[in-house]
């Protein structure tokens, strides 16, 4: 039986709602092309599920419908009964079947069913080897560890010397700082260094560096001043008494109600008395004696005496305004105190301003009382305790900073030494933690205890080792056959696999003798994995003619020199498969497989009578809008017929040029295609700037008359905003702008290409026609 089609994929990763409406039924040969991230590996997982007769663990809620050529279907409900002879090569196959052991100087390849036993045996043998060679090996390891610690001490001492001697070139202790001093310092501070407490932030390091400098300053004189809350409380009592006091007089109501008239009349009465006249200086009429007596009764002696008290109170209150004392200059302080001193001075200035504003409010009320002494409804608020406290705190803080400065001046060497020691502790702790000093010390103790424990278990372990060796003795693949296939795949014989009876698996050698140390390249791993896959196809007398083979990107880690070898290996081993599915993102590899499959189709057409094609081509495409979704469909003729991805992109975008209505998905796709087309075209035309699309587009304007700077900027904005933006915009008008811009920009792009290279442009149109 063969797979006819994948009719439906739902919630299968990026395949949220795939149907087979745009793809032909599968043939014997099936080639899928898709860019990275489009969903190739996810689609190969569908075949892997059929192979394992189980639904996907990654996508437990997924649904699928796979049509078989006998008219039946495989669904998520019936997949456990699937009866297809199918083998899938993808990342999951490698993870499940190959154990890459990087602990010893070899790489072991074992059968899938024996990986756990292989790992168990390796672990036991490693433990046995450690136990039997405990004394000599541990001595060497301890020697290496001591050497590493010694080198750490030397290097760290050099680092601290460089950091600390730059602060004070007169300090001989740090000028001669060496390994011996560093070791003594670490020993004396070992407990402190186990925590993060000695580690300083950058600001604190700068502060201590300044504090450690050998620049001594003179002491600073400063007299603290404090304000007593009780003083203002008593002042308020006196002021409240004045505001609530009135005098007995025969009042004239109009003068009481209008303070301005009262002041004017009072002044006028005094003038008339001093000039001994009863004629009004304003209207010229005579002032009657009754009126004079009436005014004198209003402004009697008690009234005048009280008003004198108000004037005296005004003078006293004027003297209560707070004056900022003369403060020391910030430049007189040590560098580490300047910032805090400036902050305290600013706080003092604000507190003084706030207090004076409250005193000013008192003053305003007092002046109002003075203007109308008969008014008794005026009140003042208490001078706030917080304002007085802020003033006193700021003054105290300034005094404290002065004290710290003076203390350092009077104890200069002692204080600078403290700063240096804090810096030394910070730098030393940084080194110790970076090196893992404490863990290395603990490692020695723990390993010694572990060695003693191992001696007690060696006898019982030997029995288990023998049992596992017997179980694995016949599980190795033939080394000669494996190497022959590996060399064909790689196209070189530098790497060989040798079966190890001791390890019950394969160890890899270079030049047939030197064990590979360290990691293999990703390309070499891919080669070994794929050769193993092909070898597995032939196990248990399995016939290739009865096998469905699925291969997901077997060249993802190969350079161009290896692509042909990989292609040849696949063709020579899998040409006779019942069905072959190949997925790739590499266009060069795609062309090799495509030409092979196309040759099959041509040969079938030459038959008499001609036969229908049985090789088909598909593209896997992901939408560019969120959430992304993928589908696969019949490959565009340009992908099948042309010899470069550039032809394909040119044809794909040109097809949209005259499309009057683009969907949202098509609009986003054209943005991506536009960028790839312009990068390919201008990179070939201007190879010096191939890594910078902006520079390439600037070069492309040279000599152009139709395409100008404005058009170029519109195109550049279009491909960057909708194809290459770091943030995908999802506002209401973003997609509408894209739909509106796409059509015009596509036309501008092809006009530009034609203007830059008309011969190339016309020939491309002929090719894609």
C-alpha positions as CSV (number, residue, x, y, z in Angstrom):
1,X,0.0,0.0,0.0
2,X,1.1,3.6,-0.7
3,X,0.1,7.0,0.7
4,X,-2.2,8.7,-1.8
5,X,-2.6,12.1,-0.1
6,X,-2.8,14.0,3.2
7,X,-6.4,15.2,3.1
8,X,-6.5,17.1,6.3
9,X,-4.2,18.4,9.1
10,X,-5.7,20.3,11.9
11,X,-3.9,21.7,15.0
12,X,-0.8,19.8,13.9
13,X,1.7,22.5,14.9
14,X,1.8,25.2,12.2
15,X,-0.6,23.2,10.1
16,X,-3.7,24.6,11.7
17,X,-6.2,23.9,8.9
18,X,-4.5,22.2,5.9
19,X,-6.6,20.6,3.2
20,X,-5.5,18.9,0.0
21,X,-7.4,21.2,-2.3
22,X,-4.2,22.7,-3.9
23,X,-2.0,19.6,-4.1
24,X,-2.0,16.6,-6.5
25,X,-2.1,13.1,-5.1
26,X,1.3,11.7,-4.2
27,X,3.3,9.5,-6.7
28,X,6.2,7.2,-6.2
29,X,8.6,10.2,-6.0
30,X,7.6,13.3,-4.0
31,X,9.8,16.3,-3.5
32,X,8.9,19.1,-1.1
33,X,10.6,22.5,-1.1
34,X,10.1,25.1,1.7
35,X,12.1,27.8,3.4
36,X,13.3,27.4,7.0
37,X,10.5,27.7,9.4
38,X,7.8,26.9,6.9
39,X,6.9,23.5,8.5
40,X,9.0,20.8,6.7
41,X,10.0,19.0,9.9
42,X,6.5,19.3,11.3
43,X,5.1,17.6,8.1
44,X,7.7,14.8,8.3
45,X,6.3,14.3,11.8
46,X,3.0,13.2,10.2
47,X,4.8,10.3,8.5
48,X,6.6,9.5,11.8
49,X,3.3,9.2,13.6
50,X,2.1,6.7,11.0
51,X,5.4,4.8,11.3
52,X,5.0,4.6,15.1
53,X,1.2,3.9,14.9
54,X,0.6,6.7,17.5
55,X,-0.7,10.2,17.5
56,X,1.7,13.1,18.1
57,X,2.9,13.7,21.6
58,X,3.8,17.2,20.7
59,X,0.3,18.0,19.4
60,X,-2.1,15.8,21.4
61,X,-5.2,17.6,20.1
62,X,-4.3,17.3,16.4
63,X,-6.4,15.8,13.8
64,X,-5.3,14.1,10.5
65,X,-6.8,12.3,7.6
66,X,-4.3,10.4,5.3
67,X,-5.7,8.7,2.2
68,X,-4.3,5.3,1.2
69,X,-4.3,4.0,-2.4
70,X,-6.6,1.1,-1.5
71,X,-9.4,3.5,-0.7
72,X,-8.9,3.5,3.1
73,X,-8.0,6.4,5.4
74,X,-5.7,6.8,8.4
75,X,-7.1,9.2,11.0
76,X,-6.1,10.1,14.6
77,X,-8.7,7.6,15.7
78,X,-7.4,4.7,13.6
79,X,-3.7,5.4,13.5
80,X,-2.9,2.6,15.9
81,X,-4.1,0.1,13.3
82,X,-2.0,1.7,10.5
83,X,-0.3,-1.1,8.5
84,X,2.3,0.7,6.3
85,X,5.9,-0.3,6.0
86,X,7.3,3.3,6.4
87,X,10.6,4.6,7.6
88,X,11.1,8.3,8.5
89,X,14.4,10.1,8.8
90,X,14.1,13.2,10.8
91,X,15.4,14.8,14.0
92,X,13.1,12.5,16.1
93,X,14.6,9.4,14.5
94,X,18.2,10.6,15.3
95,X,17.2,11.4,18.9
96,X,15.6,8.0,19.4
97,X,18.2,5.8,17.7
98,X,21.7,7.3,18.1
99,X,23.5,7.9,21.4
100,X,26.2,10.5,21.1
101,X,28.5,9.8,24.1
102,X,30.8,12.8,24.6
103,X,32.2,11.5,27.9
104,X,34.9,9.1,26.4
105,X,37.1,9.8,23.4
106,X,34.7,8.1,21.0
107,X,31.2,8.2,19.7
108,X,29.1,5.1,20.2
109,X,26.4,4.0,17.7
110,X,24.0,1.4,19.1
111,X,20.7,-0.1,18.1
112,X,17.5,1.8,19.3
113,X,16.4,-1.1,21.4
114,X,19.7,-1.2,23.3
115,X,20.4,2.4,24.1
116,X,19.5,2.2,27.7
117,X,21.5,-1.0,28.2
118,X,24.4,0.5,26.4
119,X,24.3,3.6,28.6
120,X,24.1,1.5,31.7
121,X,27.1,-0.6,30.7
122,X,29.1,2.5,29.9
123,X,28.3,4.0,33.2
124,X,29.3,0.8,35.1
125,X,32.5,0.4,33.2
126,X,33.4,4.0,33.7
127,X,32.9,3.6,37.4
128,X,35.0,0.4,37.4
129,X,37.8,2.1,35.6
130,X,37.8,5.0,38.1
131,X,37.8,2.6,41.0
132,X,40.7,0.4,39.6
133,X,42.8,3.4,38.8
134,X,41.7,5.5,41.8
135,X,45.0,6.3,43.4
136,X,47.0,7.2,40.3
137,X,44.2,9.0,38.6
138,X,43.1,11.0,41.6
139,X,46.7,12.0,42.3
140,X,46.9,13.4,38.7
141,X,43.5,15.1,39.0
142,X,44.5,16.7,42.4
143,X,47.8,17.8,40.8
144,X,45.9,19.4,38.0
145,X,43.4,21.0,40.4
146,X,46.3,22.4,42.5
147,X,47.9,23.8,39.4
148,X,44.7,25.4,38.4
149,X,44.3,27.0,41.8
150,X,47.9,28.2,41.8
151,X,47.4,29.8,38.4
152,X,44.2,31.3,39.7
153,X,46.1,32.8,42.7
154,X,48.8,34.3,40.4
155,X,46.3,35.7,37.8
156,X,44.0,37.1,40.5
157,X,46.9,38.8,42.3
158,X,47.9,40.5,39.0
159,X,44.3,41.6,38.4
160,X,44.0,43.1,41.9
161,X,47.4,44.8,41.6
162,X,46.4,46.4,38.4
163,X,43.1,47.6,39.9
164,X,44.4,48.9,43.2
165,X,47.7,50.4,42.4
166,X,46.1,52.8,40.0
167,X,44.3,54.4,43.0
168,X,47.4,55.1,45.1
169,X,50.8,54.8,43.5
170,X,52.4,55.6,46.9
171,X,51.0,52.5,48.7
172,X,53.8,50.0,48.7
173,X,51.5,47.2,49.8
174,X,49.6,47.3,46.6
175,X,52.5,48.2,44.4
176,X,54.1,44.9,45.5
177,X,50.9,42.9,45.5
178,X,51.6,39.3,44.6
179,X,50.2,35.7,44.9
180,X,51.4,35.4,48.5
181,X,49.5,38.4,49.6
182,X,46.4,37.3,47.7
183,X,46.4,33.8,49.2
184,X,46.8,35.3,52.7
185,X,43.9,37.8,52.1
186,X,41.6,35.0,50.8
187,X,42.4,32.8,53.8
188,X,41.6,35.6,56.2
189,X,38.3,36.4,54.5
190,X,37.2,33.0,53.4
191,X,33.8,33.1,55.1
192,X,33.0,36.6,53.9
193,X,33.7,35.6,50.3
194,X,31.1,32.7,50.4
195,X,28.3,35.3,50.3
196,X,27.6,38.1,47.8
197,X,27.8,40.8,50.6
198,X,31.3,42.0,49.7
199,X,30.3,42.5,46.0
200,X,29.8,46.2,45.2
201,X,27.7,47.9,42.6
202,X,29.4,50.3,40.2
203,X,28.4,53.5,42.1
204,X,29.9,52.1,45.3
205,X,33.1,51.1,43.6
206,X,33.5,54.7,42.2
207,X,32.7,56.1,45.7
208,X,35.4,53.9,47.4
209,X,37.9,54.6,44.6
210,X,37.5,58.3,45.3
211,X,37.7,57.7,49.0
212,X,40.9,55.8,48.7
213,X,42.8,58.5,46.8
214,X,45.8,60.0,48.7
215,X,44.5,63.6,48.5
216,X,44.1,64.9,52.1
217,X,41.8,68.0,52.7
218,X,41.6,70.4,55.7
219,X,38.9,70.0,58.3
220,X,35.7,72.1,57.8
221,X,34.1,74.5,60.4
222,X,30.4,74.5,60.6
223,X,27.9,75.7,63.3
224,X,24.7,73.8,63.4
225,X,21.4,75.8,63.9
226,X,18.1,74.3,65.0
227,X,14.6,75.7,65.2
228,X,12.5,75.1,68.3
229,X,8.9,74.3,67.6
230,X,8.0,75.9,71.0
231,X,9.2,79.3,69.8
232,X,6.6,79.3,67.0
233,X,3.9,77.9,69.2
234,X,4.3,80.8,71.7
235,X,4.5,83.2,68.8
236,X,1.2,81.9,67.5
237,X,-0.4,82.4,71.0
238,X,0.7,86.1,71.0
239,X,-0.4,86.6,67.4
240,X,-3.8,85.0,68.1
241,X,-4.2,87.4,71.1
242,X,-3.6,90.4,68.9
243,X,-5.9,89.1,66.2
244,X,-8.7,88.5,68.7
245,X,-8.2,91.9,70.5
246,X,-10.3,94.9,69.8
247,X,-10.7,98.4,71.5
248,X,-13.6,100.3,72.8
249,X,-14.6,103.2,70.7
250,X,-17.6,105.0,69.4
251,X,-17.4,103.4,66.1
252,X,-18.5,104.8,62.8
253,X,-19.9,101.7,61.0
254,X,-18.8,102.8,57.5
255,X,-15.2,103.1,58.7
256,X,-15.4,99.7,60.3
257,X,-16.8,98.2,57.1
258,X,-14.3,99.9,54.8
259,X,-10.7,99.7,55.9
260,X,-9.4,101.8,53.0
261,X,-11.8,104.6,53.9
262,X,-10.8,104.3,57.6
263,X,-7.1,104.6,56.8
264,X,-7.8,107.7,54.6
265,X,-10.0,109.4,57.2
266,X,-7.5,108.6,60.0
267,X,-4.7,110.1,58.1
268,X,-6.8,113.2,57.2
269,X,-7.8,113.8,60.8
270,X,-4.2,113.8,61.9
271,X,-3.3,116.3,59.1
272,X,-6.1,118.6,60.1
273,X,-5.0,118.6,63.7
274,X,-1.4,119.3,62.9
275,X,-2.3,122.1,60.5
276,X,-5.0,123.4,62.9
277,X,-7.7,123.8,60.2
278,X,-11.4,122.8,60.1
279,X,-11.7,123.2,56.3
280,X,-11.8,120.0,54.2
281,X,-8.8,119.9,52.0
282,X,-10.6,117.7,49.5
283,X,-14.0,119.6,49.0
284,X,-13.1,123.0,50.6
285,X,-16.2,122.9,52.8
286,X,-16.0,123.5,56.6
287,X,-15.9,120.4,58.8
288,X,-18.4,120.7,61.6
289,X,-17.3,120.5,65.2
290,X,-19.7,117.6,65.8
291,X,-18.1,115.7,62.9
292,X,-14.6,116.3,64.4
293,X,-15.7,115.0,67.8
294,X,-17.3,112.0,66.2
295,X,-14.1,111.1,64.3
296,X,-11.9,111.7,67.5
297,X,-14.2,109.3,69.4
298,X,-13.7,106.7,66.8
299,X,-9.9,107.1,66.8
300,X,-9.4,107.4,70.6
301,X,-6.2,106.9,72.6
302,X,-6.9,103.2,73.2
303,X,-7.3,102.6,69.5
304,X,-4.0,104.4,68.8
305,X,-2.2,102.4,71.5
306,X,-3.4,99.1,70.1
307,X,-2.5,100.1,66.6
308,X,1.0,100.8,67.9
309,X,1.1,97.2,69.3
310,X,0.2,95.9,65.9
311,X,3.1,97.9,64.2
312,X,5.5,96.6,66.8
313,X,4.3,93.0,66.2
314,X,4.8,93.5,62.5
315,X,8.4,94.5,63.1
316,X,9.0,91.5,65.4
317,X,7.5,89.1,62.8
318,X,9.7,90.5,60.1
319,X,12.7,89.4,62.2
320,X,11.4,85.8,62.4
321,X,12.0,84.9,58.7
322,X,14.6,82.1,58.5
323,X,18.0,83.1,57.0
324,X,20.0,80.2,55.4
325,X,23.3,80.1,57.3
326,X,26.6,80.5,55.4
327,X,27.5,76.9,54.3
328,X,30.9,75.5,53.4
329,X,31.8,75.2,49.8
330,X,31.1,71.8,48.2
331,X,34.7,71.8,46.8
332,X,36.1,71.7,50.3
333,X,34.7,68.2,50.9
334,X,36.2,64.9,49.9
335,X,34.9,63.6,46.6
336,X,32.8,60.8,48.2
337,X,30.9,63.3,50.3
338,X,30.1,65.9,47.7
339,X,27.0,64.4,46.3
340,X,25.3,63.9,49.6
341,X,26.3,67.3,50.8
342,X,24.8,68.9,47.8
343,X,21.6,67.0,48.3
344,X,21.4,68.1,52.0
345,X,22.0,71.7,51.0
346,X,19.2,71.5,48.5
347,X,16.9,70.0,51.2
348,X,17.9,72.9,53.6
349,X,17.1,75.5,51.0
350,X,13.7,73.9,50.3
351,X,12.9,73.7,54.1
352,X,13.8,77.3,54.6
353,X,11.7,78.4,51.7
354,X,8.7,76.4,53.0
355,X,9.1,77.9,56.5
356,X,9.3,81.5,55.2
357,X,6.2,80.9,53.1
358,X,4.3,79.9,56.3
359,X,5.7,83.0,58.2
360,X,4.7,85.1,55.2
361,X,1.2,83.9,55.6
362,X,1.2,85.1,59.2
363,X,2.6,88.4,58.1
364,X,-0.2,88.8,55.6
365,X,-2.9,88.2,58.2
366,X,-1.2,90.6,60.6
367,X,-1.1,93.4,58.0
368,X,-4.8,92.8,57.4
369,X,-5.4,93.3,61.2
370,X,-3.2,96.4,61.2
371,X,-5.3,97.8,58.4
372,X,-8.5,97.2,60.4
373,X,-7.7,96.9,64.2
374,X,-11.4,96.4,65.0
375,X,-11.6,93.2,63.0
376,X,-11.6,90.2,65.3
377,X,-12.4,87.3,63.0
378,X,-8.8,86.7,61.6
379,X,-6.8,83.5,62.4
380,X,-3.5,82.0,61.5
381,X,-2.4,78.4,61.1
382,X,0.2,76.7,63.2
383,X,3.7,76.6,61.6
384,X,3.8,73.0,60.6
385,X,5.9,70.6,62.6
386,X,7.0,68.9,59.3
387,X,8.5,72.1,58.0
388,X,10.5,72.7,61.1
389,X,11.6,69.0,61.2
390,X,12.7,69.2,57.6
391,X,14.9,72.2,58.4
392,X,16.4,70.7,61.5
393,X,17.0,67.3,59.7
394,X,18.7,69.0,56.8
395,X,20.8,71.0,59.1
396,X,21.7,67.9,61.1
397,X,22.6,65.9,57.9
398,X,24.9,68.7,56.8
399,X,26.5,68.6,60.2
400,X,26.9,64.8,59.9
401,X,28.6,65.1,56.5
402,X,30.9,67.7,57.9
403,X,31.7,65.3,60.8
404,X,32.5,62.5,58.4
405,X,34.7,64.7,56.4
406,X,36.5,66.0,59.5
407,X,36.8,62.4,60.8
408,X,38.5,61.4,57.6
409,X,40.8,64.4,57.7
410,X,41.8,63.6,61.3
411,X,42.2,59.9,60.6
412,X,43.2,60.1,56.9
413,X,45.4,57.0,56.6
414,X,43.1,54.8,58.6
415,X,40.0,55.8,56.5
416,X,41.7,55.5,53.2
417,X,43.0,52.0,54.2
418,X,39.5,51.0,55.0
419,X,38.3,52.0,51.5
420,X,41.2,50.1,49.9
421,X,40.4,47.0,52.0
422,X,36.7,47.1,50.9
423,X,37.8,47.3,47.3
424,X,40.3,44.5,47.7
425,X,37.6,42.4,49.2
426,X,35.2,43.2,46.3
427,X,37.8,42.3,43.7
428,X,39.0,39.2,45.5
429,X,35.4,37.9,46.0
430,X,34.7,38.5,42.3
431,X,37.7,36.4,41.3
432,X,36.9,33.7,43.8
433,X,33.3,33.3,42.7
434,X,34.2,33.4,39.0
435,X,36.7,30.6,39.5
436,X,34.4,28.5,41.7
437,X,37.1,28.3,44.4
438,X,34.8,26.9,47.1
439,X,33.3,24.2,44.9
440,X,36.8,23.1,43.8
441,X,37.9,22.7,47.4
442,X,34.7,20.7,48.2
443,X,35.3,18.6,45.1
444,X,38.5,17.2,46.5
445,X,36.7,16.1,49.7
446,X,33.7,14.6,47.9
447,X,35.7,12.7,45.4
448,X,37.9,11.1,48.1
449,X,34.7,9.9,50.0
450,X,33.2,8.6,46.7
451,X,36.4,6.6,46.0
452,X,36.1,4.8,49.3
453,X,32.5,4.0,48.7
454,X,33.3,2.6,45.2
455,X,35.6,0.0,46.7
456,X,32.8,-1.7,48.5
457,X,30.6,-2.1,45.4
458,X,33.2,-3.4,42.9
459,X,32.4,-7.2,43.4
460,X,28.6,-6.9,42.9
461,X,29.1,-4.6,39.9
462,X,31.3,-7.1,38.0
463,X,28.4,-9.6,37.8
464,X,26.1,-7.0,36.3
465,X,28.8,-5.9,33.7
466,X,29.2,-9.5,32.5
467,X,25.5,-9.9,32.1
468,X,25.1,-6.7,30.0
469,X,28.1,-7.7,27.9
470,X,26.4,-11.0,27.0
471,X,23.2,-9.2,26.1
472,X,24.9,-6.7,23.8
473,X,27.4,-9.1,22.2
474,X,25.5,-9.6,18.9
475,X,24.0,-6.1,18.5
476,X,26.6,-4.4,16.4
477,X,26.2,-3.4,12.7
478,X,28.8,-4.6,10.2
479,X,31.6,-2.1,10.3
480,X,32.8,-2.8,6.7
481,X,29.4,-2.3,5.2
482,X,28.8,0.8,7.3
483,X,32.1,2.4,6.4
484,X,31.5,1.7,2.7
485,X,28.2,3.5,2.8
486,X,29.6,6.3,5.0
487,X,32.5,7.0,2.5
488,X,30.0,7.1,-0.4
489,X,27.8,9.6,1.5
490,X,30.7,11.9,2.5
491,X,32.7,11.4,-0.7
492,X,35.8,10.8,1.4
493,X,37.3,8.1,3.6
494,X,38.8,10.2,6.4
495,X,36.3,8.9,8.9
496,X,35.8,5.3,9.7
497,X,33.7,3.4,12.3
498,X,35.3,0.5,14.1
499,X,33.2,-1.9,16.1
500,X,34.5,-2.3,19.7
501,X,33.8,-5.6,21.4
502,X,34.6,-4.0,24.7
503,X,32.2,-1.0,24.2
504,X,29.7,-3.1,22.2
505,X,29.3,-0.3,19.7
506,X,31.2,1.9,17.3
507,X,34.0,4.2,18.0
508,X,34.9,6.7,15.3
509,X,38.4,7.1,14.0
510,X,40.1,9.6,11.8
511,X,42.5,8.2,9.2
512,X,41.6,4.7,10.5
513,X,43.7,5.0,13.6
514,X,43.2,8.2,15.7
515,X,40.2,8.3,17.9
516,X,38.1,11.4,17.4
517,X,38.5,13.7,20.4
518,X,35.9,16.4,21.1
519,X,32.7,16.9,19.1
520,X,32.1,15.8,15.6
521,X,31.0,18.5,13.1
522,X,27.2,18.7,12.5
523,X,27.8,17.6,9.0
524,X,29.7,14.5,10.1
525,X,26.9,13.7,12.6
526,X,24.3,14.1,9.9
527,X,26.3,11.7,7.6
528,X,26.6,9.0,10.3
529,X,22.9,9.3,11.2
530,X,21.7,9.0,7.6
531,X,24.0,6.1,6.9
532,X,22.6,4.4,10.0
533,X,19.0,5.1,8.7
534,X,19.7,3.5,5.3
535,X,21.4,0.6,7.0
536,X,18.3,0.1,9.2
537,X,16.1,0.0,6.0
538,X,17.9,-3.2,5.0
539,X,17.7,-5.0,8.4
540,X,15.6,-8.2,8.8
541,X,15.6,-8.8,5.0
542,X,13.4,-5.7,4.5
543,X,12.8,-5.1,0.8
544,X,13.2,-1.5,-0.5
545,X,10.5,-2.2,-3.1
546,X,8.0,-2.6,-0.2
547,X,9.1,0.4,1.8
548,X,7.9,4.0,2.0
549,X,10.9,6.2,2.7
550,X,10.6,9.7,4.1
551,X,13.7,11.9,4.3
552,X,13.7,15.3,6.0
553,X,16.6,17.6,4.9
554,X,19.5,15.1,5.1
555,X,21.8,18.0,3.9
556,X,21.0,20.7,6.4
557,X,24.5,20.8,7.8
558,X,26.5,20.2,4.5
559,X,28.3,22.7,2.4
560,X,28.0,22.7,-1.4
561,X,30.9,20.3,-1.9
562,X,29.0,17.5,-0.1
563,X,25.5,18.1,-1.6
564,X,26.2,15.9,-4.7
565,X,27.6,13.1,-2.6
566,X,24.5,13.2,-0.4
567,X,22.3,13.2,-3.5
568,X,24.1,10.3,-5.0
569,X,23.9,8.3,-1.8
570,X,20.1,8.9,-1.5
571,X,19.5,8.0,-5.2
572,X,21.6,4.8,-5.2
573,X,19.9,3.5,-2.1
574,X,16.3,4.7,-2.3
575,X,15.5,4.8,-6.1
576,X,13.7,1.5,-5.8
577,X,11.6,2.5,-2.8
578,X,7.9,1.9,-3.0
579,X,7.4,5.6,-2.3
580,X,9.9,8.3,-1.6
581,X,9.3,11.6,0.1
582,X,12.1,14.1,0.3
583,X,11.9,17.5,2.2
584,X,14.5,20.2,1.7
585,X,15.1,23.9,2.1
586,X,18.4,23.9,0.1
587,X,17.7,25.0,-3.4
588,X,20.8,23.4,-4.8
589,X,19.9,20.0,-3.3
590,X,16.3,20.6,-4.5
591,X,17.6,21.0,-8.1
592,X,19.5,17.7,-7.9
593,X,16.5,15.7,-6.6
594,X,14.2,17.6,-9.0
595,X,16.3,16.7,-12.0
596,X,16.4,13.1,-10.9
597,X,12.6,13.0,-10.6
598,X,12.1,14.9,-13.8
599,X,14.2,12.3,-15.6
600,X,11.9,9.6,-14.3
601,X,8.9,11.5,-15.6
602,X,10.6,12.0,-19.1
603,X,11.4,8.3,-19.3
604,X,7.8,7.4,-18.6
605,X,6.6,9.7,-21.3
606,X,8.9,8.0,-23.8
607,X,7.3,4.6,-23.2
608,X,5.1,3.1,-25.8
609,X,2.4,3.7,-24.8
610,X,3.5,6.8,-22.7
611,X,2.9,6.5,-19.0
612,X,1.7,9.2,-16.6
613,X,4.2,11.0,-14.4
614,X,4.8,9.4,-11.1
615,X,7.1,12.1,-9.7
616,X,5.5,15.3,-8.2
617,X,6.7,18.5,-6.7
618,X,5.3,20.6,-3.8
619,X,6.0,23.8,-2.0
620,X,5.5,24.2,1.8
621,X,4.4,27.8,2.4
622,X,3.7,29.6,5.7
623,X,1.6,32.7,6.0
624,X,3.3,35.8,7.3
625,X,0.4,37.0,9.4
626,X,-0.2,36.0,13.0
627,X,-0.9,33.4,13.9
628,X,1.3,31.8,11.2
629,X,-0.2,28.8,9.4
630,X,1.3,26.5,6.8
631,X,0.0,24.4,4.0
632,X,1.6,22.5,1.1
633,X,0.5,22.7,-2.5
634,X,1.7,21.9,-6.0
635,X,4.9,23.6,-6.8
636,X,4.8,26.6,-9.2
637,X,6.1,25.7,-12.7
638,X,8.9,28.3,-12.2
639,X,10.2,26.2,-9.3
640,X,10.2,23.0,-11.4
641,X,11.5,24.5,-14.6
642,X,14.1,27.1,-13.6
643,X,17.6,26.6,-12.3
644,X,17.7,29.1,-9.4
645,X,15.7,30.3,-6.6
646,X,16.0,33.7,-8.1
647,X,13.9,32.6,-11.1
648,X,11.3,31.2,-8.8
649,X,11.0,34.4,-6.8
650,X,11.0,36.6,-9.9
651,X,8.2,34.5,-11.4
652,X,6.3,34.4,-8.2
653,X,6.3,38.2,-7.6
654,X,5.7,39.0,-11.3
655,X,2.5,37.0,-11.2
656,X,1.2,39.4,-8.5
657,X,2.2,42.5,-10.5
658,X,-1.0,42.9,-12.4
659,X,-3.3,41.3,-9.8
660,X,-5.8,44.0,-9.0
661,X,-6.9,42.5,-5.7
662,X,-4.5,40.9,-3.3
663,X,-5.6,39.1,-0.2
664,X,-3.9,40.0,3.1
665,X,-1.8,36.8,3.0
666,X,-0.8,37.6,-0.5
667,X,0.1,41.2,0.4
668,X,2.4,40.1,3.2
669,X,3.9,37.4,1.0
670,X,4.7,40.0,-1.7
671,X,6.6,42.1,0.9
672,X,8.9,39.1,1.6
673,X,9.3,38.2,-2.0
674,X,10.1,41.8,-2.9
675,X,13.0,41.9,-0.3
676,X,14.5,38.6,-1.5
677,X,14.2,39.6,-5.2
678,X,15.9,43.0,-4.6
679,X,18.6,41.5,-2.4
680,X,19.4,38.9,-5.0
681,X,19.4,41.3,-8.0
682,X,21.4,44.1,-6.4
683,X,23.8,41.8,-4.7
684,X,24.8,40.4,-8.1
685,X,24.9,43.9,-9.6
686,X,26.9,45.5,-6.7
687,X,28.7,42.7,-4.9
688,X,30.7,45.1,-2.7
689,X,27.6,46.0,-0.8
690,X,25.9,42.6,-0.7
691,X,25.5,42.6,3.1
692,X,23.6,46.0,3.3
693,X,20.3,46.3,1.5
694,X,20.1,50.1,2.0
695,X,23.5,50.5,0.3
696,X,22.5,48.2,-2.5
697,X,19.4,50.2,-3.1
698,X,21.4,53.4,-3.1
699,X,23.7,52.0,-5.7
700,X,20.7,50.9,-7.8
701,X,19.6,54.5,-8.2
702,X,22.7,55.5,-10.1
703,X,21.8,56.5,-13.7
704,X,18.0,56.0,-13.1
705,X,15.6,58.6,-14.3
706,X,12.2,57.0,-13.8
707,X,13.0,55.6,-10.3
708,X,14.0,58.4,-8.0
709,X,14.9,58.8,-4.3
710,X,11.3,59.1,-3.3
711,X,10.3,55.8,-5.1
712,X,13.3,54.0,-3.6
713,X,12.4,55.2,-0.1
714,X,8.8,54.0,-0.6
715,X,10.1,50.5,-1.7
716,X,12.6,50.4,1.2
717,X,9.9,51.3,3.7
718,X,7.6,48.7,2.3
719,X,10.0,45.8,2.4
720,X,11.3,46.7,5.9
721,X,8.0,47.4,7.5
722,X,6.1,44.4,6.2
723,X,8.9,41.9,5.6
724,X,11.8,42.7,8.0
725,X,10.4,44.6,10.9
726,X,11.4,43.6,14.4
727,X,7.8,44.2,15.5
728,X,4.8,43.1,13.6
729,X,2.2,45.8,13.7
730,X,-1.4,44.7,14.3
731,X,-3.1,48.0,14.4
732,X,-6.3,48.5,12.5
733,X,-4.8,50.4,9.5
734,X,-1.5,48.5,9.1
735,X,-2.9,45.7,7.0
736,X,-5.1,48.1,5.0
737,X,-2.0,50.2,4.2
738,X,-0.2,47.0,3.1
739,X,-3.1,46.1,0.8
740,X,-3.1,49.5,-0.6
741,X,0.7,49.8,-1.1
742,X,1.5,46.3,-2.4
743,X,0.2,46.7,-5.9
744,X,1.9,50.0,-6.6
745,X,5.2,49.0,-5.0
746,X,5.4,45.7,-7.0
747,X,5.1,47.7,-10.2
748,X,7.7,50.2,-9.1
749,X,10.1,47.3,-8.3
750,X,9.9,45.8,-11.8
751,X,10.1,49.2,-13.4
752,X,13.4,49.8,-11.4
753,X,14.8,46.4,-12.4
754,X,14.1,47.1,-16.0
755,X,15.7,50.5,-15.8
756,X,18.8,49.1,-14.1
757,X,19.3,46.2,-16.5
758,X,16.8,46.1,-19.4
759,X,18.5,43.1,-21.1
760,X,18.3,41.0,-18.0
761,X,14.7,42.1,-17.3
762,X,13.5,41.2,-20.8
763,X,15.2,37.8,-20.8
764,X,13.7,37.0,-17.5
765,X,10.3,37.8,-18.9
766,X,11.0,35.4,-21.8
767,X,12.1,32.7,-19.4
768,X,9.0,32.9,-17.2
769,X,6.6,33.3,-20.1
